Amino acid sequence: MDLQTLIMIGHVGGTILGTGGATIAEVQVNIALKDGTVDARERALMHENYWVIRLGLALIILSGIVLVWTLYQSGETWALTSPKILTKE
């Protein structure tokens, strides 16, 4: 497996963690606020879930930077002018 494939796996993995974590966070908040109070167990679960969301975001940012950097180093400058990549970054 080459480096670019590993970077893409990290990028997709970060997207999965971030999207899944945000979805679960929304469900957790709705369940926690249903009874009007957030107990210690719910707060701890939310804390862990937000850590997963931050990890996903960090993976997306780092893998995006590394992906553009590796493309630039290999002489492919399309990544620096691509509207899709510029919009995403």
Helices and strands as residue ranges (DSSP letters): H 3-34, H 40-73, H 78-81, H 83-88
